[in-house]
Amino acid sequence: MAASTTIWLDKANKTAEFEPVGTHRDYRRLGLARAMLLHGMHLARAAGATHMTVACLGAPGHSQARGLYYSVGFRELVRDAPLIKTTAGS
């Protein structure tokens, strides 16, 4: 598999979320993820979505991913840090 994404459609809130989005390292910079996102946004819009979201976890470590998302129209909304709980010391 060269690239993949899942689109989660929330009809009640008219929102589609792309998560995860990924491209195999041997196939990056070929426009595959961009094509997936654009086609997915077209499908989501046809299904009634008026808002699209994508999570760019690990930012600023993933500047290329952020650049991709910006290039198809996404803009930063919030920059949250993921939370983790280890089992040690529970």
HTML snippet that shows the backbone in 3Dmol.js (N, CA, C, O; Angstrom):
<script src="https://3Dmol.org/build/3Dmol-min.js"></script>
<div id="view" style="width:600px;height:400px;position:relative"></div>
<script>
const pdb = `
ATOM      1  N   MET A   1       0.847  -1.168   0.000  1.00  0.00           N
ATOM      2  CA  MET A   1       0.000   0.000   0.000  1.00  0.00           C
ATOM      3  C   MET A   1       0.893   1.230   0.000  1.00  0.00           C
ATOM      4  O   MET A   1       1.827   1.329   0.795  1.00  0.00           O
ATOM      5  N   ALA A   2       0.603   2.160  -0.888  1.00  0.00           N
ATOM      6  CA  ALA A   2       1.412   3.368  -0.991  1.00  0.00           C
ATOM      7  C   ALA A   2       0.900   4.479  -0.082  1.00  0.00           C
ATOM      8  O   ALA A   2       1.698   5.192   0.527  1.00  0.00           O
ATOM      9  N   ALA A   3      -0.422   4.636   0.019  1.00  0.00           N
ATOM     10  CA  ALA A   3      -0.987   5.716   0.832  1.00  0.00           C
ATOM     11  C   ALA A   3      -2.397   5.325   1.269  1.00  0.00           C
ATOM     12  O   ALA A   3      -3.089   4.569   0.587  1.00  0.00           O
ATOM     13  N   SER A   4      -2.806   5.855   2.421  1.00  0.00           N
ATOM     14  CA  SER A   4      -4.159   5.557   2.901  1.00  0.00           C
ATOM     15  C   SER A   4      -4.635   6.631   3.862  1.00  0.00           C
ATOM     16  O   SER A   4      -3.842   7.364   4.453  1.00  0.00           O
ATOM     17  N   THR A   5      -5.949   6.703   4.000  1.00  0.00           N
ATOM     18  CA  THR A   5      -6.570   7.552   5.007  1.00  0.00           C
ATOM     19  C   THR A   5      -7.940   6.978   5.341  1.00  0.00           C
ATOM     20  O   THR A   5      -8.516   6.218   4.563  1.00  0.00           O
ATOM     21  N   THR A   6      -8.435   7.341   6.475  1.00  0.00           N
ATOM     22  CA  THR A   6      -9.805   7.018   6.865  1.00  0.00           C
ATOM     23  C   THR A   6     -10.526   8.342   7.054  1.00  0.00           C
ATOM     24  O   THR A   6      -9.974   9.285   7.622  1.00  0.00           O
ATOM     25  N   ILE A   7     -11.753   8.407   6.577  1.00  0.00           N
ATOM     26  CA  ILE A   7     -12.564   9.616   6.738  1.00  0.00           C
ATOM     27  C   ILE A   7     -13.726   9.261   7.655  1.00  0.00           C
ATOM     28  O   ILE A   7     -14.533   8.383   7.351  1.00  0.00           O
ATOM     29  N   TRP A   8     -13.793   9.957   8.773  1.00  0.00           N
ATOM     30  CA  TRP A   8     -14.868   9.760   9.735  1.00  0.00           C
ATOM     31  C   TRP A   8     -15.895  10.866   9.518  1.00  0.00           C
ATOM     32  O   TRP A   8     -15.571  12.044   9.668  1.00  0.00           O
ATOM     33  N   LEU A   9     -17.117  10.508   9.170  1.00  0.00           N
ATOM     34  CA  LEU A   9     -18.168  11.494   8.908  1.00  0.00           C
ATOM     35  C   LEU A   9     -19.106  11.580  10.108  1.00  0.00           C
ATOM     36  O   LEU A   9     -19.684  10.582  10.538  1.00  0.00           O
ATOM     37  N   ASP A  10     -19.243  12.784  10.634  1.00  0.00           N
ATOM     38  CA  ASP A  10     -20.180  13.074  11.722  1.00  0.00           C
ATOM     39  C   ASP A  10     -21.321  13.870  11.107  1.00  0.00           C
ATOM     40  O   ASP A  10     -21.238  15.091  10.970  1.00  0.00           O
ATOM     41  N   LYS A  11     -22.389  13.168  10.737  1.00  0.00           N
ATOM     42  CA  LYS A  11     -23.515  13.817  10.049  1.00  0.00           C
ATOM     43  C   LYS A  11     -24.206  14.857  10.929  1.00  0.00           C
ATOM     44  O   LYS A  11     -24.649  15.894  10.435  1.00  0.00           O
ATOM     45  N   ALA A  12     -24.298  14.585  12.218  1.00  0.00           N
ATOM     46  CA  ALA A  12     -24.993  15.502  13.127  1.00  0.00           C
ATOM     47  C   ALA A  12     -24.305  16.863  13.168  1.00  0.00           C
ATOM     48  O   ALA A  12     -24.973  17.894  13.246  1.00  0.00           O
ATOM     49  N   ASN A  13     -22.975  16.870  13.117  1.00  0.00           N
ATOM     50  CA  ASN A  13     -22.219  18.126  13.167  1.00  0.00           C
ATOM     51  C   ASN A  13     -21.696  18.556  11.807  1.00  0.00           C
ATOM     52  O   ASN A  13     -20.979  19.550  11.698  1.00  0.00           O
ATOM     53  N   LYS A  14     -22.052  17.814  10.776  1.00  0.00           N
ATOM     54  CA  LYS A  14     -21.628  18.120   9.401  1.00  0.00           C
ATOM     55  C   LYS A  14     -20.114  18.281   9.296  1.00  0.00           C
ATOM     56  O   LYS A  14     -19.612  19.202   8.651  1.00  0.00           O
ATOM     57  N   THR A  15     -19.404  17.366   9.943  1.00  0.00           N
ATOM     58  CA  THR A  15     -17.948  17.433   9.996  1.00  0.00           C
ATOM     59  C   THR A  15     -17.351  16.110   9.545  1.00  0.00           C
ATOM     60  O   THR A  15     -17.863  15.040   9.874  1.00  0.00           O
ATOM     61  N   ALA A  16     -16.266  16.192   8.791  1.00  0.00           N
ATOM     62  CA  ALA A  16     -15.510  15.009   8.396  1.00  0.00           C
ATOM     63  C   ALA A  16     -14.096  15.140   8.956  1.00  0.00           C
ATOM     64  O   ALA A  16     -13.488  16.209   8.898  1.00  0.00           O
ATOM     65  N   GLU A  17     -13.589  14.043   9.495  1.00  0.00           N
ATOM     66  CA  GLU A  17     -12.226  14.051  10.025  1.00  0.00           C
ATOM     67  C   GLU A  17     -11.393  13.020   9.281  1.00  0.00           C
ATOM     68  O   GLU A  17     -11.805  11.874   9.101  1.00  0.00           O
ATOM     69  N   PHE A  18     -10.217  13.452   8.853  1.00  0.00           N
ATOM     70  CA  PHE A  18      -9.263  12.564   8.208  1.00  0.00           C
ATOM     71  C   PHE A  18      -8.290  12.094   9.283  1.00  0.00           C
ATOM     72  O   PHE A  18      -7.545  12.891   9.852  1.00  0.00           O
ATOM     73  N   GLU A  19      -8.307  10.785   9.553  1.00  0.00           N
ATOM     74  CA  GLU A  19      -7.417  10.273  10.608  1.00  0.00           C
ATOM     75  C   GLU A  19      -7.456   8.766  10.587  1.00  0.00           C
ATOM     76  O   GLU A  19      -8.524   8.187  10.786  1.00  0.00           O
ATOM     77  N   PRO A  20      -6.362   8.119  10.360  1.00  0.00           N
ATOM     78  CA  PRO A  20      -5.031   8.650  10.088  1.00  0.00           C
ATOM     79  C   PRO A  20      -4.840   8.958   8.604  1.00  0.00           C
ATOM     80  O   PRO A  20      -5.617   8.511   7.760  1.00  0.00           O
ATOM     81  N   VAL A  21      -3.812   9.713   8.304  1.00  0.00           N
ATOM     82  CA  VAL A  21      -3.382   9.973   6.921  1.00  0.00           C
ATOM     83  C   VAL A  21      -1.936   9.507   6.851  1.00  0.00           C
ATOM     84  O   VAL A  21      -1.118   9.896   7.685  1.00  0.00           O
ATOM     85  N   GLY A  22      -1.619   8.687   5.876  1.00  0.00           N
ATOM     86  CA  GLY A  22      -0.244   8.202   5.804  1.00  0.00           C
ATOM     87  C   GLY A  22       0.178   7.830   4.397  1.00  0.00           C
ATOM     88  O   GLY A  22      -0.633   7.395   3.579  1.00  0.00           O
ATOM     89  N   THR A  23       1.460   8.010   4.133  1.00  0.00           N
ATOM     90  CA  THR A  23       2.056   7.608   2.862  1.00  0.00           C
ATOM     91  C   THR A  23       3.348   6.858   3.168  1.00  0.00           C
ATOM     92  O   THR A  23       4.171   7.320   3.958  1.00  0.00           O
ATOM     93  N   HIS A  24       3.518   5.710   2.545  1.00  0.00           N
ATOM     94  CA  HIS A  24       4.748   4.938   2.715  1.00  0.00           C
ATOM     95  C   HIS A  24       5.932   5.798   2.294  1.00  0.00           C
ATOM     96  O   HIS A  24       5.859   6.518   1.299  1.00  0.00           O
ATOM     97  N   ARG A  25       7.017   5.723   3.047  1.00  0.00           N
ATOM     98  CA  ARG A  25       8.171   6.615   2.797  1.00  0.00           C
ATOM     99  C   ARG A  25       8.699   6.521   1.369  1.00  0.00           C
ATOM    100  O   ARG A  25       9.243   7.502   0.864  1.00  0.00           O
ATOM    101  N   ASP A  26       8.559   5.373   0.697  1.00  0.00           N
ATOM    102  CA  ASP A  26       9.041   5.239  -0.679  1.00  0.00           C
ATOM    103  C   ASP A  26       8.151   5.944  -1.694  1.00  0.00           C
ATOM    104  O   ASP A  26       8.532   6.085  -2.856  1.00  0.00           O
ATOM    105  N   TYR A  27       6.971   6.388  -1.271  1.00  0.00           N
ATOM    106  CA  TYR A  27       6.013   7.000  -2.190  1.00  0.00           C
ATOM    107  C   TYR A  27       5.652   8.437  -1.815  1.00  0.00           C
ATOM    108  O   TYR A  27       4.692   8.993  -2.348  1.00  0.00           O
ATOM    109  N   ARG A  28       6.404   9.031  -0.913  1.00  0.00           N
ATOM    110  CA  ARG A  28       6.125  10.410  -0.510  1.00  0.00           C
ATOM    111  C   ARG A  28       6.572  11.386  -1.585  1.00  0.00           C
ATOM    112  O   ARG A  28       7.427  11.070  -2.412  1.00  0.00           O
ATOM    113  N   ARG A  29       5.985  12.573  -1.562  1.00  0.00           N
ATOM    114  CA  ARG A  29       6.317  13.668  -2.494  1.00  0.00           C
ATOM    115  C   ARG A  29       5.880  13.360  -3.927  1.00  0.00           C
ATOM    116  O   ARG A  29       6.446  13.901  -4.877  1.00  0.00           O
ATOM    117  N   LEU A  30       4.864  12.485  -4.089  1.00  0.00           N
ATOM    118  CA  LEU A  30       4.329  12.160  -5.409  1.00  0.00           C
ATOM    119  C   LEU A  30       2.898  12.675  -5.594  1.00  0.00           C
ATOM    120  O   LEU A  30       2.298  12.495  -6.654  1.00  0.00           O
ATOM    121  N   GLY A  31       2.358  13.317  -4.554  1.00  0.00           N
ATOM    122  CA  GLY A  31       1.004  13.855  -4.644  1.00  0.00           C
ATOM    123  C   GLY A  31      -0.092  12.891  -4.239  1.00  0.00           C
ATOM    124  O   GLY A  31      -1.274  13.196  -4.399  1.00  0.00           O
ATOM    125  N   LEU A  32       0.281  11.728  -3.714  1.00  0.00           N
ATOM    126  CA  LEU A  32      -0.740  10.738  -3.356  1.00  0.00           C
ATOM    127  C   LEU A  32      -1.608  11.198  -2.186  1.00  0.00           C
ATOM    128  O   LEU A  32      -2.833  11.107  -2.253  1.00  0.00           O
ATOM    129  N   ALA A  33      -0.991  11.685  -1.128  1.00  0.00           N
ATOM    130  CA  ALA A  33      -1.765  12.134   0.034  1.00  0.00           C
ATOM    131  C   ALA A  33      -2.624  13.339  -0.337  1.00  0.00           C
ATOM    132  O   ALA A  33      -3.771  13.442   0.099  1.00  0.00           O
ATOM    133  N   ARG A  34      -2.081  14.239  -1.130  1.00  0.00           N
ATOM    134  CA  ARG A  34      -2.858  15.400  -1.582  1.00  0.00           C
ATOM    135  C   ARG A  34      -4.094  14.954  -2.366  1.00  0.00           C
ATOM    136  O   ARG A  34      -5.195  15.459  -2.146  1.00  0.00           O
ATOM    137  N   ALA A  35      -3.900  14.009  -3.278  1.00  0.00           N
ATOM    138  CA  ALA A  35      -5.020  13.504  -4.070  1.00  0.00           C
ATOM    139  C   ALA A  35      -6.065  12.835  -3.181  1.00  0.00           C
ATOM    140  O   ALA A  35      -7.265  13.017  -3.385  1.00  0.00           O
ATOM    141  N   MET A  36      -5.607  12.056  -2.188  1.00  0.00           N
ATOM    142  CA  MET A  36      -6.546  11.411  -1.256  1.00  0.00           C
ATOM    143  C   MET A  36      -7.358  12.445  -0.492  1.00  0.00           C
ATOM    144  O   MET A  36      -8.576  12.321  -0.366  1.00  0.00           O
ATOM    145  N   LEU A  37      -6.674  13.473   0.020  1.00  0.00           N
ATOM    146  CA  LEU A  37      -7.371  14.495   0.805  1.00  0.00           C
ATOM    147  C   LEU A  37      -8.381  15.256  -0.056  1.00  0.00           C
ATOM    148  O   LEU A  37      -9.515  15.474   0.371  1.00  0.00           O
ATOM    149  N   LEU A  38      -7.983  15.656  -1.249  1.00  0.00           N
ATOM    150  CA  LEU A  38      -8.901  16.404  -2.121  1.00  0.00           C
ATOM    151  C   LEU A  38     -10.107  15.553  -2.507  1.00  0.00           C
ATOM    152  O   LEU A  38     -11.243  16.026  -2.464  1.00  0.00           O
ATOM    153  N   HIS A  39      -9.863  14.306  -2.881  1.00  0.00           N
ATOM    154  CA  HIS A  39     -10.973  13.416  -3.239  1.00  0.00           C
ATOM    155  C   HIS A  39     -11.853  13.146  -2.019  1.00  0.00           C
ATOM    156  O   HIS A  39     -13.080  13.147  -2.120  1.00  0.00           O
ATOM    157  N   GLY A  40     -11.227  12.918  -0.876  1.00  0.00           N
ATOM    158  CA  GLY A  40     -11.990  12.684   0.350  1.00  0.00           C
ATOM    159  C   GLY A  40     -12.848  13.881   0.733  1.00  0.00           C
ATOM    160  O   GLY A  40     -13.986  13.718   1.171  1.00  0.00           O
ATOM    161  N   MET A  41     -12.303  15.090   0.569  1.00  0.00           N
ATOM    162  CA  MET A  41     -13.092  16.298   0.873  1.00  0.00           C
ATOM    163  C   MET A  41     -14.270  16.422  -0.086  1.00  0.00           C
ATOM    164  O   MET A  41     -15.354  16.849   0.310  1.00  0.00           O
ATOM    165  N   HIS A  42     -14.060  16.052  -1.335  1.00  0.00           N
ATOM    166  CA  HIS A  42     -15.155  16.077  -2.312  1.00  0.00           C
ATOM    167  C   HIS A  42     -16.260  15.095  -1.895  1.00  0.00           C
ATOM    168  O   HIS A  42     -17.441  15.442  -1.915  1.00  0.00           O
ATOM    169  N   LEU A  43     -15.874  13.876  -1.518  1.00  0.00           N
ATOM    170  CA  LEU A  43     -16.849  12.880  -1.069  1.00  0.00           C
ATOM    171  C   LEU A  43     -17.571  13.320   0.206  1.00  0.00           C
ATOM    172  O   LEU A  43     -18.784  13.152   0.331  1.00  0.00           O
ATOM    173  N   ALA A  44     -16.815  13.885   1.147  1.00  0.00           N
ATOM    174  CA  ALA A  44     -17.416  14.339   2.406  1.00  0.00           C
ATOM    175  C   ALA A  44     -18.395  15.478   2.162  1.00  0.00           C
ATOM    176  O   ALA A  44     -19.471  15.518   2.759  1.00  0.00           O
ATOM    177  N   ARG A  45     -18.026  16.393   1.292  1.00  0.00           N
ATOM    178  CA  ARG A  45     -18.927  17.509   0.968  1.00  0.00           C
ATOM    179  C   ARG A  45     -20.215  16.968   0.336  1.00  0.00           C
ATOM    180  O   ARG A  45     -21.309  17.425   0.668  1.00  0.00           O
ATOM    181  N   ALA A  46     -20.084  15.998  -0.571  1.00  0.00           N
ATOM    182  CA  ALA A  46     -21.257  15.398  -1.211  1.00  0.00           C
ATOM    183  C   ALA A  46     -22.138  14.671  -0.192  1.00  0.00           C
ATOM    184  O   ALA A  46     -23.345  14.540  -0.393  1.00  0.00           O
ATOM    185  N   ALA A  47     -21.532  14.202   0.898  1.00  0.00           N
ATOM    186  CA  ALA A  47     -22.278  13.515   1.956  1.00  0.00           C
ATOM    187  C   ALA A  47     -22.858  14.485   2.984  1.00  0.00           C
ATOM    188  O   ALA A  47     -23.509  14.059   3.938  1.00  0.00           O
ATOM    189  N   GLY A  48     -22.625  15.791   2.796  1.00  0.00           N
ATOM    190  CA  GLY A  48     -23.216  16.789   3.677  1.00  0.00           C
ATOM    191  C   GLY A  48     -22.279  17.493   4.629  1.00  0.00           C
ATOM    192  O   GLY A  48     -22.718  18.357   5.388  1.00  0.00           O
ATOM    193  N   ALA A  49     -20.990  17.152   4.615  1.00  0.00           N
ATOM    194  CA  ALA A  49     -20.041  17.812   5.520  1.00  0.00           C
ATOM    195  C   ALA A  49     -19.777  19.250   5.079  1.00  0.00           C
ATOM    196  O   ALA A  49     -19.614  19.532   3.892  1.00  0.00           O
ATOM    197  N   THR A  50     -19.738  20.137   6.045  1.00  0.00           N
ATOM    198  CA  THR A  50     -19.410  21.539   5.771  1.00  0.00           C
ATOM    199  C   THR A  50     -18.084  21.937   6.414  1.00  0.00           C
ATOM    200  O   THR A  50     -17.561  23.018   6.145  1.00  0.00           O
ATOM    201  N   HIS A  51     -17.541  21.064   7.263  1.00  0.00           N
ATOM    202  CA  HIS A  51     -16.260  21.302   7.934  1.00  0.00           C
ATOM    203  C   HIS A  51     -15.406  20.043   7.831  1.00  0.00           C
ATOM    204  O   HIS A  51     -15.918  18.927   7.909  1.00  0.00           O
ATOM    205  N   MET A  52     -14.118  20.229   7.658  1.00  0.00           N
ATOM    206  CA  MET A  52     -13.171  19.112   7.595  1.00  0.00           C
ATOM    207  C   MET A  52     -12.104  19.335   8.658  1.00  0.00           C
ATOM    208  O   MET A  52     -11.693  20.471   8.897  1.00  0.00           O
ATOM    209  N   THR A  53     -11.655  18.262   9.294  1.00  0.00           N
ATOM    210  CA  THR A  53     -10.577  18.366  10.265  1.00  0.00           C
ATOM    211  C   THR A  53      -9.532  17.288   9.983  1.00  0.00           C
ATOM    212  O   THR A  53      -9.827  16.248   9.394  1.00  0.00           O
ATOM    213  N   VAL A  54      -8.317  17.563  10.416  1.00  0.00           N
ATOM    214  CA  VAL A  54      -7.237  16.584  10.362  1.00  0.00           C
ATOM    215  C   VAL A  54      -6.335  16.859  11.556  1.00  0.00           C
ATOM    216  O   VAL A  54      -6.059  18.013  11.882  1.00  0.00           O
ATOM    217  N   ALA A  55      -5.881  15.800  12.202  1.00  0.00           N
ATOM    218  CA  ALA A  55      -4.976  15.964  13.339  1.00  0.00           C
ATOM    219  C   ALA A  55      -3.543  15.800  12.858  1.00  0.00           C
ATOM    220  O   ALA A  55      -3.213  14.828  12.178  1.00  0.00           O
ATOM    221  N   CYS A  56      -2.704  16.746  13.211  1.00  0.00           N
ATOM    222  CA  CYS A  56      -1.284  16.686  12.848  1.00  0.00           C
ATOM    223  C   CYS A  56      -0.502  16.526  14.138  1.00  0.00           C
ATOM    224  O   CYS A  56       0.120  17.473  14.618  1.00  0.00           O
ATOM    225  N   LEU A  57      -0.537  15.325  14.696  1.00  0.00           N
ATOM    226  CA  LEU A  57       0.125  15.062  15.975  1.00  0.00           C
ATOM    227  C   LEU A  57       1.636  15.074  15.792  1.00  0.00           C
ATOM    228  O   LEU A  57       2.154  14.704  14.738  1.00  0.00           O
ATOM    229  N   GLY A  58       2.310  15.496  16.810  1.00  0.00           N
ATOM    230  CA  GLY A  58       3.759  15.540  16.748  1.00  0.00           C
ATOM    231  C   GLY A  58       4.297  16.839  16.201  1.00  0.00           C
ATOM    232  O   GLY A  58       5.512  16.998  16.082  1.00  0.00           O
ATOM    233  N   ALA A  59       3.427  17.775  15.866  1.00  0.00           N
ATOM    234  CA  ALA A  59       3.884  19.079  15.392  1.00  0.00           C
ATOM    235  C   ALA A  59       4.701  19.716  16.500  1.00  0.00           C
ATOM    236  O   ALA A  59       4.291  19.592  17.654  1.00  0.00           O
ATOM    237  N   PRO A  60       5.789  20.369  16.262  1.00  0.00           N
ATOM    238  CA  PRO A  60       6.311  20.795  14.969  1.00  0.00           C
ATOM    239  C   PRO A  60       7.214  19.774  14.285  1.00  0.00           C
ATOM    240  O   PRO A  60       7.841  20.105  13.279  1.00  0.00           O
ATOM    241  N   GLY A  61       7.302  18.570  14.783  1.00  0.00           N
ATOM    242  CA  GLY A  61       8.175  17.569  14.196  1.00  0.00           C
ATOM    243  C   GLY A  61       7.769  17.092  12.818  1.00  0.00           C
ATOM    244  O   GLY A  61       8.565  16.450  12.132  1.00  0.00           O
ATOM    245  N   HIS A  62       6.552  17.389  12.396  1.00  0.00           N
ATOM    246  CA  HIS A  62       6.058  16.930  11.099  1.00  0.00           C
ATOM    247  C   HIS A  62       5.735  18.116  10.185  1.00  0.00           C
ATOM    248  O   HIS A  62       4.594  18.288   9.759  1.00  0.00           O
ATOM    249  N   SER A  63       6.729  18.912   9.898  1.00  0.00           N
ATOM    250  CA  SER A  63       6.498  20.113   9.085  1.00  0.00           C
ATOM    251  C   SER A  63       6.018  19.766   7.689  1.00  0.00           C
ATOM    252  O   SER A  63       5.246  20.532   7.113  1.00  0.00           O
ATOM    253  N   GLN A  64       6.443  18.638   7.114  1.00  0.00           N
ATOM    254  CA  GLN A  64       5.977  18.263   5.781  1.00  0.00           C
ATOM    255  C   GLN A  64       4.493  17.924   5.805  1.00  0.00           C
ATOM    256  O   GLN A  64       3.765  18.267   4.874  1.00  0.00           O
ATOM    257  N   ALA A  65       4.038  17.252   6.865  1.00  0.00           N
ATOM    258  CA  ALA A  65       2.619  16.938   6.975  1.00  0.00           C
ATOM    259  C   ALA A  65       1.802  18.221   7.116  1.00  0.00           C
ATOM    260  O   ALA A  65       0.767  18.381   6.470  1.00  0.00           O
ATOM    261  N   ARG A  66       2.274  19.126   7.963  1.00  0.00           N
ATOM    262  CA  ARG A  66       1.566  20.413   8.111  1.00  0.00           C
ATOM    263  C   ARG A  66       1.513  21.138   6.772  1.00  0.00           C
ATOM    264  O   ARG A  66       0.478  21.700   6.413  1.00  0.00           O
ATOM    265  N   GLY A  67       2.613  21.131   6.032  1.00  0.00           N
ATOM    266  CA  GLY A  67       2.652  21.779   4.715  1.00  0.00           C
ATOM    267  C   GLY A  67       1.635  21.179   3.763  1.00  0.00           C
ATOM    268  O   GLY A  67       0.982  21.900   3.008  1.00  0.00           O
ATOM    269  N   LEU A  68       1.498  19.868   3.796  1.00  0.00           N
ATOM    270  CA  LEU A  68       0.493  19.202   2.965  1.00  0.00           C
ATOM    271  C   LEU A  68      -0.903  19.679   3.341  1.00  0.00           C
ATOM    272  O   LEU A  68      -1.693  20.054   2.475  1.00  0.00           O
ATOM    273  N   TYR A  69      -1.203  19.662   4.639  1.00  0.00           N
ATOM    274  CA  TYR A  69      -2.545  20.045   5.082  1.00  0.00           C
ATOM    275  C   TYR A  69      -2.836  21.511   4.745  1.00  0.00           C
ATOM    276  O   TYR A  69      -3.945  21.840   4.324  1.00  0.00           O
ATOM    277  N   TYR A  70      -1.859  22.381   4.927  1.00  0.00           N
ATOM    278  CA  TYR A  70      -2.047  23.785   4.564  1.00  0.00           C
ATOM    279  C   TYR A  70      -2.287  23.927   3.066  1.00  0.00           C
ATOM    280  O   TYR A  70      -3.088  24.761   2.644  1.00  0.00           O
ATOM    281  N   SER A  71      -1.603  23.124   2.261  1.00  0.00           N
ATOM    282  CA  SER A  71      -1.703  23.257   0.804  1.00  0.00           C
ATOM    283  C   SER A  71      -3.083  22.901   0.260  1.00  0.00           C
ATOM    284  O   SER A  71      -3.441  23.323  -0.840  1.00  0.00           O
ATOM    285  N   VAL A  72      -3.864  22.128   1.022  1.00  0.00           N
ATOM    286  CA  VAL A  72      -5.215  21.788   0.566  1.00  0.00           C
ATOM    287  C   VAL A  72      -6.282  22.566   1.316  1.00  0.00           C
ATOM    288  O   VAL A  72      -7.470  22.263   1.207  1.00  0.00           O
ATOM    289  N   GLY A  73      -5.857  23.576   2.084  1.00  0.00           N
ATOM    290  CA  GLY A  73      -6.816  24.487   2.694  1.00  0.00           C
ATOM    291  C   GLY A  73      -7.026  24.388   4.189  1.00  0.00           C
ATOM    292  O   GLY A  73      -7.763  25.196   4.754  1.00  0.00           O
ATOM    293  N   PHE A  74      -6.402  23.422   4.851  1.00  0.00           N
ATOM    294  CA  PHE A  74      -6.538  23.348   6.307  1.00  0.00           C
ATOM    295  C   PHE A  74      -5.755  24.473   6.955  1.00  0.00           C
ATOM    296  O   PHE A  74      -4.727  24.905   6.432  1.00  0.00           O
ATOM    297  N   ARG A  75      -6.237  24.945   8.087  1.00  0.00           N
ATOM    298  CA  ARG A  75      -5.552  25.966   8.873  1.00  0.00           C
ATOM    299  C   ARG A  75      -5.515  25.515  10.324  1.00  0.00           C
ATOM    300  O   ARG A  75      -6.399  24.790  10.780  1.00  0.00           O
ATOM    301  N   GLU A  76      -4.485  25.946  11.049  1.00  0.00           N
ATOM    302  CA  GLU A  76      -4.353  25.550  12.449  1.00  0.00           C
ATOM    303  C   GLU A  76      -5.506  26.103  13.266  1.00  0.00           C
ATOM    304  O   GLU A  76      -5.839  27.285  13.179  1.00  0.00           O
ATOM    305  N   LEU A  77      -6.106  25.234  14.059  1.00  0.00           N
ATOM    306  CA  LEU A  77      -7.189  25.626  14.946  1.00  0.00           C
ATOM    307  C   LEU A  77      -6.696  25.658  16.384  1.00  0.00           C
ATOM    308  O   LEU A  77      -6.920  26.630  17.106  1.00  0.00           O
ATOM    309  N   VAL A  78      -6.033  24.605  16.788  1.00  0.00           N
ATOM    310  CA  VAL A  78      -5.540  24.491  18.156  1.00  0.00           C
ATOM    311  C   VAL A  78      -4.312  23.585  18.137  1.00  0.00           C
ATOM    312  O   VAL A  78      -4.187  22.706  17.284  1.00  0.00           O
ATOM    313  N   ARG A  79      -3.434  23.805  19.063  1.00  0.00           N
ATOM    314  CA  ARG A  79      -2.247  22.962  19.165  1.00  0.00           C
ATOM    315  C   ARG A  79      -2.249  22.317  20.540  1.00  0.00           C
ATOM    316  O   ARG A  79      -1.732  22.880  21.505  1.00  0.00           O
ATOM    317  N   ASP A  80      -2.833  21.137  20.615  1.00  0.00           N
ATOM    318  CA  ASP A  80      -2.910  20.385  21.865  1.00  0.00           C
ATOM    319  C   ASP A  80      -1.789  19.370  21.939  1.00  0.00           C
ATOM    320  O   ASP A  80      -1.315  18.874  20.916  1.00  0.00           O
ATOM    321  N   ALA A  81      -1.373  19.069  23.141  1.00  0.00           N
ATOM    322  CA  ALA A  81      -0.413  18.002  23.364  1.00  0.00           C
ATOM    323  C   ALA A  81      -1.178  16.731  23.724  1.00  0.00           C
ATOM    324  O   ALA A  81      -2.071  16.765  24.570  1.00  0.00           O
ATOM    325  N   PRO A  82      -0.834  15.605  23.084  1.00  0.00           N
ATOM    326  CA  PRO A  82      -1.508  14.368  23.468  1.00  0.00           C
ATOM    327  C   PRO A  82      -1.157  14.000  24.899  1.00  0.00           C
ATOM    328  O   PRO A  82      -0.064  14.301  25.378  1.00  0.00           O
ATOM    329  N   LEU A  83      -2.069  13.362  25.562  1.00  0.00           N
ATOM    330  CA  LEU A  83      -1.871  12.931  26.939  1.00  0.00           C
ATOM    331  C   LEU A  83      -1.615  11.436  26.956  1.00  0.00           C
ATOM    332  O   LEU A  83      -2.156  10.698  26.132  1.00  0.00           O
ATOM    333  N   ILE A  84      -0.794  10.992  27.888  1.00  0.00           N
ATOM    334  CA  ILE A  84      -0.485   9.577  28.004  1.00  0.00           C
ATOM    335  C   ILE A  84      -0.463   9.196  29.479  1.00  0.00           C
ATOM    336  O   ILE A  84      -0.058   9.983  30.335  1.00  0.00           O
ATOM    337  N   LYS A  85      -0.903   7.978  29.757  1.00  0.00           N
ATOM    338  CA  LYS A  85      -0.837   7.439  31.110  1.00  0.00           C
ATOM    339  C   LYS A  85      -0.153   6.095  31.009  1.00  0.00           C
ATOM    340  O   LYS A  85      -0.583   5.222  30.255  1.00  0.00           O
ATOM    341  N   THR A  86       0.902   5.931  31.762  1.00  0.00           N
ATOM    342  CA  THR A  86       1.597   4.652  31.777  1.00  0.00           C
ATOM    343  C   THR A  86       0.965   3.749  32.834  1.00  0.00           C
ATOM    344  O   THR A  86       0.268   4.225  33.730  1.00  0.00           O
ATOM    345  N   THR A  87       1.209   2.463  32.723  1.00  0.00           N
ATOM    346  CA  THR A  87       0.645   1.527  33.695  1.00  0.00           C
ATOM    347  C   THR A  87       1.508   1.467  34.951  1.00  0.00           C
ATOM    348  O   THR A  87       1.044   1.028  36.003  1.00  0.00           O
ATOM    349  N   ALA A  88       2.758   1.906  34.847  1.00  0.00           N
ATOM    350  CA  ALA A  88       3.634   1.901  36.023  1.00  0.00           C
ATOM    351  C   ALA A  88       3.149   2.906  37.058  1.00  0.00           C
ATOM    352  O   ALA A  88       2.913   4.066  36.720  1.00  0.00           O
ATOM    353  N   GLY A  89       3.003   2.504  38.260  1.00  0.00           N
ATOM    354  CA  GLY A  89       2.611   3.404  39.335  1.00  0.00           C
ATOM    355  C   GLY A  89       1.138   3.759  39.347  1.00  0.00           C
ATOM    356  O   GLY A  89       0.747   4.767  39.936  1.00  0.00           O
ATOM    357  N   SER A  90       0.317   2.942  38.704  1.00  0.00           N
ATOM    358  CA  SER A  90      -1.118   3.230  38.647  1.00  0.00           C
ATOM    359  C   SER A  90      -1.780   3.101  39.981  1.00  0.00           C
ATOM    360  O   SER A  90      -2.987   3.312  40.095  1.00  0.00           O
TER     361      SER A  90
END
`;
const viewer = $3Dmol.createViewer("view");
viewer.addModel(pdb, "pdb");
viewer.setStyle({}, {cartoon: {color: "spectrum"}});
viewer.zoomTo();
viewer.render();
</script>
